[in-house]
């Protein structure tokens, strides 16, 4: 827009200070104006965000303005050119470029447990921060308590987990850096499915066709401020890298290579081992994304005592998976997906960066998932051979299982409205394949499970009923068979807008070759709003009766009166008595507890 010089400085009207996000009203009577009007703010055309309200020009400036001092010029189209007809100036408050959030809960109590009085306080929550562009975010969680048993470290207050993440885009390069607790997820075998405290950098090039990654972290899980970066302890530190690329521009086929080395114990023990490994993985999709495939081969070396008398081990693992969407999107609300998996990991396979891999087994797996408007069916089957790559004097077994789950929403009228039927079962079988000399005898068995469930959801109440039968046939040396039946019911009912009642009931019977026993359990709860949303009374009770060997009968009664004197705080007066399996506070046979508790929450976002 071509403009002429603005009006003289002494004709500029000061509009004062504009808060961030506030609408700007221009005191200009435009009712007598004829022709096109244009508006500039700091020399930038803002006509598109202008509107007319009650004969006044209004600007909703959503784009952040640079600096604090700003000028506005209004132009009118006359004779083929824009002529300034009014000028204004205003100040803006400094716009916060950070969003800060706090979400925390606090509790302070005075309690008498079996006549022993104690005062306790605790607080837990998280602090978050994120910048306006989304290129930085951080979160720190904490836990504090006067009770040593509730602390995450020896300190009364300490951080639990934290993460700072930085994102930058430089041309065609995406760069992400993380410091703190993070999921290491390079592949399924070598570096994956583990959360550790440390530092990582990921880079994506050429529209993510090339990916580079590197990490250094503590080998064991970490809590507390000690070793804040996760890199201070040389005896518990690991590092690794990843390179992945997609060789074809029109396909998502990807090849990636991973490597790691490290020292420590993933479970935080005192022993220190040393290991390293590498892996090669392939993954992608075909048939328009309907067929997914992925496979990873990995090799590891592990020295359990890091130079001690125990021998070093070297082992391999292969994990592969296929899944196919049979019906695709043309089936409407129906979906059918089948999957095939193969996993083999030697007995000595071990990675500090993925200690949860199932080792010493070769497994074939088949899955099927079907869903429609009112129907869902899931089938899972696998067969596993044990002691793969293990010592020759260990036995080998074959363990196979089939599991099914089905849900059907009846969606009928009257009673059947909001009801669903659930049923399914499972079969597990273990067979001995080879028994070397001096090996333990076979532990063959079969286990059969059947369950049926019924759910009823209503406007004022819900209830459910479940039956489960489990039969275990021991074919080993002991030959101890069991057959159990369980029946459980639960309900929740809103009597009115103030009162609610809920409860559960259960019965279990177990028939064994040497013993037969039964167990009865029930709970009942009631709540009533003496003053709606302000003063709530609650009463709960439960009972257990059983002749199960080494189990106890018991019952409990608990009541509390909660006064919410502020939207974020309440004061609770409580009393309870429990014995048998419900006496968990003191660890004795009986608990009598009276307490006064103050609970509060902090929720802040700005």
CORLIN-V615386 format. One record per run of one state. SS is the DSSP state (H for helix, E for strand, C for the rest). FROM is the first residue (numbers start at 1). LEN is the number of residues. If there is no record, write none. Layout:
ss->SS from->FROM len->LEN
ss->SS from->FROM len->LEN
This chain:
ss->C from->1 len->2
ss->E from->3 len->1
ss->C from->4 len->5
ss->H from->9 len->3
ss->C from->12 len->1
ss->E from->13 len->6
ss->C from->19 len->5
ss->E from->24 len->3
ss->C from->27 len->10
ss->E from->37 len->5
ss->C from->42 len->2
ss->E from->44 len->2
ss->C from->46 len->1
ss->H from->47 len->3
ss->E from->50 len->4
ss->C from->54 len->2
ss->E from->56 len->4
ss->C from->60 len->9
ss->E from->69 len->10
ss->C from->79 len->2
ss->E from->81 len->12
ss->C from->93 len->5
ss->E from->98 len->16
ss->C from->114 len->2
ss->E from->116 len->16
ss->C from->132 len->4
ss->E from->136 len->10
ss->C from->146 len->2
ss->H from->148 len->3
ss->C from->151 len->6
ss->E from->157 len->14
ss->C from->171 len->2
ss->E from->173 len->12
ss->C from->185 len->9
ss->E from->194 len->12
ss->C from->206 len->4
ss->E from->210 len->9
ss->C from->219 len->18
ss->E from->237 len->9
ss->C from->246 len->8
ss->E from->254 len->11
ss->C from->265 len->8
ss->E from->273 len->14
ss->C from->287 len->4
ss->E from->291 len->13
ss->C from->304 len->9
ss->E from->313 len->13
ss->C from->326 len->3
ss->H from->329 len->3
ss->C from->332 len->3
ss->E from->335 len->11
ss->C from->346 len->15
ss->E from->361 len->11
ss->C from->372 len->3
ss->E from->375 len->12
ss->C from->387 len->9
ss->E from->396 len->14
ss->C from->410 len->4
ss->H from->414 len->3
ss->C from->417 len->2
ss->E from->419 len->16
ss->C from->435 len->10
ss->E from->445 len->13
ss->C from->458 len->3
ss->E from->461 len->14
ss->C from->475 len->7
ss->E from->482 len->13
ss->C from->495 len->4
ss->E from->499 len->14
ss->C from->513 len->3
ss->E from->516 len->16
ss->C from->532 len->3
ss->E from->535 len->12
ss->C from->547 len->7
ss->E from->554 len->13
ss->C from->567 len->2
ss->E from->569 len->11
ss->H from->580 len->3
ss->C from->583 len->7
ss->E from->590 len->16
ss->C from->606 len->1
